[in-house]
């Protein structure tokens, strides 16, 4: 695999799955400093892309929904309403929250913005964390710098731990 392809691969992986990226980078042969820089840039780039994309998505859904309802034929709207009622009846017997949703709600209610920022790089994912931050805390000016800072700090921690795991694996295989 060429060097540029390795960097692009690690960068794109860091935009989505931040936690697994350093170990993957060490396995494909990148050094510690290269991995750290690519991890930071990929994570921050991914956060900004998904943050502003979710902003566009939320705003366009708010604007387009009334227009779509107006131009949709009544037959389709009636079918949709009936389907929604049947679905509501079926969902009453189902469990209401998954474990992941319970964790997100608990973190948001107890820890707020700080909890979402701290859990995003490792346990949630960058796209989900960016969406939650945009949805609930877009008016706080400190939200974006805090998220970028946590991405950088957790990148250092994850890279150091992954480096030691990789080095231990290499030593034990010799």
C-alpha positions as CSV (number, residue, x, y, z in Angstrom):
1,X,0.0,0.0,0.0
2,X,1.5,3.4,-0.9
3,X,2.2,5.9,1.7
4,X,-0.4,8.4,0.5
5,X,-3.1,5.7,0.4
6,X,-2.2,4.8,4.0
7,X,-2.6,8.4,5.1
8,X,-5.9,8.8,3.2
9,X,-7.2,5.5,4.7
10,X,-6.4,6.5,8.3
11,X,-7.7,10.1,7.7
12,X,-11.1,8.8,6.4
13,X,-11.3,6.2,9.2
14,X,-10.6,8.9,11.8
15,X,-13.6,11.0,10.5
16,X,-16.0,8.2,11.4
17,X,-14.5,5.7,13.9
18,X,-12.0,7.6,16.0
19,X,-11.4,5.0,18.6
20,X,-10.1,2.3,16.3
21,X,-8.0,4.4,14.1
22,X,-4.6,4.6,15.9
23,X,-4.3,0.8,16.3
24,X,-5.1,0.4,12.6
25,X,-2.6,3.0,11.7
26,X,0.1,1.3,13.7
27,X,-0.8,-2.1,12.1
28,X,-0.4,-0.7,8.5
29,X,3.0,0.7,9.4
30,X,2.6,4.4,10.2
31,X,4.7,6.0,13.0
32,X,3.4,7.5,16.2
33,X,3.7,11.2,15.3
34,X,2.2,10.6,11.8
35,X,-0.7,8.7,13.3
36,X,-1.3,11.4,15.9
37,X,-1.4,14.2,13.4
38,X,-3.6,12.3,10.9
39,X,-5.9,11.3,13.7
40,X,-6.3,14.8,14.9
41,X,-6.9,16.3,11.5
42,X,-9.3,13.5,10.5
43,X,-11.3,13.7,13.7
44,X,-11.6,17.5,13.7
45,X,-12.4,17.5,9.9
46,X,-15.0,14.8,10.4
47,X,-16.6,16.7,13.3
48,X,-16.9,19.9,11.3
49,X,-18.3,18.2,8.3
50,X,-20.9,16.3,10.2
51,X,-21.7,19.2,12.5
52,X,-22.5,21.5,9.6
53,X,-24.1,18.8,7.5
54,X,-26.5,18.0,10.4
55,X,-27.1,21.8,10.6
56,X,-28.2,21.8,6.9
57,X,-30.2,18.6,7.4
58,X,-32.1,20.0,10.4
59,X,-32.9,23.3,8.9
60,X,-33.9,21.9,5.5
61,X,-36.2,19.4,7.2
62,X,-37.9,22.2,9.1
63,X,-38.3,24.3,5.9
64,X,-39.3,21.5,3.5
65,X,-41.7,19.5,5.6
66,X,-44.7,21.9,5.1
67,X,-44.0,22.2,1.4
68,X,-43.9,18.4,1.0
69,X,-47.1,18.0,2.9
70,X,-48.9,20.5,0.6
71,X,-47.8,18.9,-2.6
72,X,-48.4,15.3,-1.6
73,X,-51.7,13.8,-2.8
74,X,-54.4,13.1,-0.3
75,X,-54.4,9.4,-1.1
76,X,-50.8,9.1,0.0
77,X,-51.3,11.2,3.1
78,X,-54.2,9.1,4.2
79,X,-52.2,5.9,3.6
80,X,-49.4,7.4,5.7
81,X,-51.7,8.4,8.5
82,X,-53.2,4.9,8.7
83,X,-49.8,3.3,8.6
84,X,-48.7,5.6,11.4
85,X,-51.6,4.6,13.6
86,X,-51.0,0.9,13.0
87,X,-47.3,1.4,13.8
88,X,-48.2,3.3,17.0
89,X,-50.3,0.4,18.2
90,X,-47.5,-2.1,17.5
91,X,-44.9,0.0,19.2
92,X,-46.7,0.2,22.5
93,X,-45.8,-3.4,23.2
94,X,-42.2,-3.0,22.2
95,X,-39.4,-1.8,24.5
96,X,-39.1,2.0,24.3
97,X,-35.4,2.6,24.5
98,X,-32.4,0.6,23.5
99,X,-29.3,0.6,25.8
100,X,-27.6,3.1,23.6
101,X,-30.5,5.5,23.7
102,X,-30.7,5.2,27.5
103,X,-27.0,6.1,27.8
104,X,-27.4,9.1,25.5
105,X,-30.4,10.4,27.4
106,X,-28.7,9.8,30.8
107,X,-25.5,11.5,29.7
108,X,-27.4,14.5,28.3
109,X,-29.6,14.9,31.4
110,X,-26.8,14.4,34.0
111,X,-23.7,15.8,32.3
112,X,-25.0,17.9,29.5
113,X,-22.8,19.2,26.8
114,X,-19.6,18.1,28.6
115,X,-20.7,14.5,28.8
116,X,-21.6,14.4,25.1
117,X,-18.2,16.0,24.2
118,X,-16.3,13.6,26.4
119,X,-18.1,10.5,25.1
120,X,-18.2,11.3,21.5
121,X,-14.7,10.3,20.3
122,X,-14.4,7.0,22.2
123,X,-17.9,5.6,22.8
124,X,-20.3,7.4,20.5
125,X,-19.0,8.2,17.1
126,X,-18.0,11.5,15.6
127,X,-21.1,11.8,13.3
128,X,-23.5,11.0,16.2
129,X,-21.7,13.3,18.6
130,X,-21.7,16.2,16.1
131,X,-25.4,15.7,15.4
132,X,-26.3,15.6,19.1
133,X,-24.1,18.7,19.8
134,X,-25.7,20.6,17.0
135,X,-29.3,19.5,17.9
136,X,-29.1,20.3,21.6
137,X,-26.2,22.8,22.2
138,X,-25.9,24.9,18.9
139,X,-26.5,28.1,20.8
140,X,-23.6,27.7,23.2
141,X,-20.5,29.3,21.8
142,X,-18.2,27.1,23.8
143,X,-19.6,23.8,22.4
144,X,-17.4,23.6,19.2
145,X,-14.1,24.5,21.0
146,X,-14.8,22.0,23.7
147,X,-15.5,19.3,21.2
148,X,-12.3,20.0,19.3
149,X,-10.3,20.0,22.5
150,X,-11.7,16.7,23.6
151,X,-11.0,15.2,20.2
152,X,-7.4,16.3,20.5
153,X,-6.9,15.2,24.1
154,X,-8.6,11.8,23.6
155,X,-6.6,11.4,20.4
156,X,-3.4,11.6,22.5
157,X,-4.7,9.2,25.1
158,X,-6.0,6.7,22.5
159,X,-2.8,6.9,20.5
160,X,-0.5,6.3,23.5
161,X,-2.6,3.3,24.6
162,X,-2.7,1.9,21.1
163,X,1.0,2.4,20.7
164,X,1.7,0.4,23.9
165,X,-0.7,-2.4,22.9
166,X,0.9,-2.6,19.4
167,X,4.4,-2.6,20.8
168,X,3.5,-5.3,23.4
169,X,2.0,-7.4,20.5
170,X,5.1,-7.0,18.4
171,X,7.4,-7.9,21.3
172,X,5.4,-11.0,22.3
173,X,5.4,-12.3,18.7
174,X,9.2,-12.2,18.5
